[in-house]
Amino acid sequence: MSYASFTNLPASTELPARSVDAGRAVPARVGRNRLAVLLVLAAATEFLLVTVAAYSAAVLYHRVVLLSPPDAAKYIQESLLISALQLLVSMGLRQYSRIQTQTRHVFLWSGASAVFFVFAIFISTLFLLKVSEGYSRATIIAQAVSVLLTVLGTRAVWFSLLRRAIATGLIDARRIILIGDQGHCLKFSVRAMETGIRTIHSFDFPPVRTNASKPAPSGAVRALPDARQLVANCRPLRADDIVILPTEADVPSALALASALSDLPVDVHVLPVGSIDLMAVSRITPFGDMVTMRIFQCPLAPFNRAIKRAFDVVAAIAGLIIISPLFVIVAVAIKLDSPGPVFFRQTRHGYNNEPIRVLKFRSMTVMEEGDNFKPVTRHDPRVTRLGRLMRHTNVDELPQLFNVLIGDMSLVGPRPHATAQNEVFAELISSFSRRHNVKPGITGWAQVNGYRGETDTLEKMQRRVEHDLYYIDNWSPLLDLKILVMTFFSRKVYWNAF
């Protein structure tokens, strides 16, 4: 059985040549031991800090609010129980081991979900055992908030440490074996190495033998790969994963090869040559009684849409009540500054590319829309004196809270463009219309990263679209909260505001 090893690669991508000896086991790499130690330390640190956070919250509440010392023994036991439940839930859901393959916000959101689950179990246990009388509801709420913040902070730190360790080569996130053409294996290996996935060996696709005794359903003779020697060669390498890269001719045999490799204690993957970009955005999902490869999905599930809508309504009502005096002041100032109406409505594209009427404070001497629309430029003479201040501080956008309230917009989402501008860029950027797969927002990920204002070049609009699509593909309540906070405190929000 022949195999190909990457012995002629540049130093940056060279993989160590290994002798394949089925009778001798290869010792585990130090990098894998370091990874295990790092994950154990992460779990232990979270356990200790959750214990401290739960106990400290109870002590502070009793001393500051109730003005009495707490029952130390009771709350120590309670805190240890909460931290133990948090550890068990996190381990049961494999949250620590999956840190290698998750994005930061998914890892943090899984931690928050674990906290909610833990306190649901804890409160239910107190109720079922009829021992809830000795626990203050306010104390438990304070503990829940304290533990949640502790878990989020701890996981954010450990995520950064792990990514840094992978980037510097201190640890190997995954050790894989590749099976396929050497050139295709090389391309895959280089791309995988960018995320800390290390290729320890590559093998040619095994030769195919025919099996006339088991004809295929169509009556043809089945072609099966002879994988016995390949399995024997792979066994001592102790990889985490084996990735099969079949060409079009090898695809019919890939399933049989994967089945043969199932004798090894590894994850087996199949990635047809040329489909790496397609598979990067796809998921294998159940579809009725079948299984399909889903390329794109609706950005927000019904439950997530309900959460986002509820937050939008509550926040919009609160915002309108709080800033109502400002509405009166701005309206009077607009009337005194220049002739014309206080408000300006413009047709823009909203969810599912449907037209909506967006409300703004008038900041210009003209009210252009449709084919007559002309984007605002720096030192644009059409902008009034007061309008420059409003546009720079985003005050002109505040009436869009009414759009949020009636359901045309959301607090956070891709900023809506004028219809004429949309039609131009939709022809130039293939994924442009995906921005409308969620409701447009008053603020967005592109805006808080400085991509707002004039789009006089295609590159500027492409960067804005890239950030909008990142938001759509990675939405979470935490990301929405982050964008709202950045809207008030990030300097980038005011770049190119004119």
C-alpha positions, 0 to 999 in steps of 0.5 A: 500500500503506497502512501504520500507524505508531505516531505517537500513542503516549505518550512511553514507547512511542512509535516513530519514524515512518519514511518508507518509500522502497524506493530508499534504505537506512536506516542501522543504528541505533547501538543495534544497533552497540552490541549487536554491540560488547557481544557481541564484548567478551563473547566477547573477555573470556571468551577472555582470562580462560579463557586466564589461568584455564587457565594459572594453574591449571597454574602453581599446581598445579605450584608448590603441589602438585608443588613444581616450576616448570612448562614455561611455553611448553607451558602457554601454548600449551595455555591458548591452545588451550583458550580458542580451542576454548572460543571456537569451540564457543561461536560455533558453538553461537551462545551469544553471539548467543542471550544476548538471548533466553535466561534467565540459568540457560540461558546459564550452563548452555550455557557449562558444557556448552561447557567439558565439550565443550572438555575432551573434545575436548582430552583426546581430541586428546592421546590420539589424537596420543599426546602425553598423557605430558607432561600431568598428569591432575591439572593438566588437572582443575584447569584444567577446574575453573578454566575452568568457574568462570571461564566461569560468572562471566564469563557471569553478569557479562555477562548482567547488563550486557546486561540493564541495557543493554537496560533503560536503552535503551542497546541494542535487543535486537531490531528488529521490524516488525509486520503486522496490525491497528494495535490488536493491533500496539500491544498486542504492541509494548508487551509486547515492549518490556518485554524490549528488543524494539523495534518500528520499524514496523507495516503493515496486513495486505496486501489479498487477491487470488484466484488461480483458476488454482491452486485449493486441494485442496478445489476452492476458489479460493485467497486470496493476499495481494498482498505485493510492495509490502509486501516493498519497503517492509520491505526498507530498514528492515533489521529483525531480525524480522517478526511477522505478527499475523493475525486469524481471517480472515487465518490462511489467508493468513498462510502465503502472506504469510510465504512472500513475506516470506522474500525478506527476510533476516529471521526471520519469525514468525506469532502469531495474534491472542489466542494470545500467552499460549498461544504464550508457553508452547508450543514447535514440536516434531517428533512422529513425522513430524509437527510439533506445538505442545507447550504443556507438557512433562514437567519432567524428561527421562529423562536429567535424572531420572537425574542428579537421582536419582543426586545425591539418592542420593549426597547422602542417604547422605552426609548420613545418615552425617554427621548420624547422631550428631545423630539419636541426640542429637535422639531422646534429647532428644525422649523427655526433652522430652515423651511420645510416639514419636520419629518422626512419619509423615504422609500427603502427596501426592508425584510424580504426586499419589500418596500418600507417607508423609513421615518427621519428628522429632516436634515436637508433642504431637499427630500429626494427619493426613488430615481431622483435619489443622490447620496449625501457627500462630504460638505454637501450643500443640501444638508442644513446647518442643524442637519449636519449636527443631527447626522453626525450624532445620529439624532436624525435616525431617532424617529425610526423607533416608530418603524421599529414599533410597527414592525418595519425595522429592528433596533439592530440589523443591516441599515436600509438603503434607498431603493435606487442605491439598492438596485445599482449595487444588487447588479454588482454584488452577487450576495447584496440582496441577502442583506434583506433576509432580516429586518433592517436596523437603526444601527448595525454591525457594519456601522459600529465598525466604521462602514457607514456614510458615502459609498462612492466605490464598489469596495466600500459597499462590499466591505459594508455588505461583508459585515452585514452578512456576518451579522446575519450568519452569526446573529445572537442576542449577545451580538445585538447587545454588543452592537447597541453598546458599541453604538453609544460608545464606539468612535467608529460609529461616527466615522464618515458621518456627514 
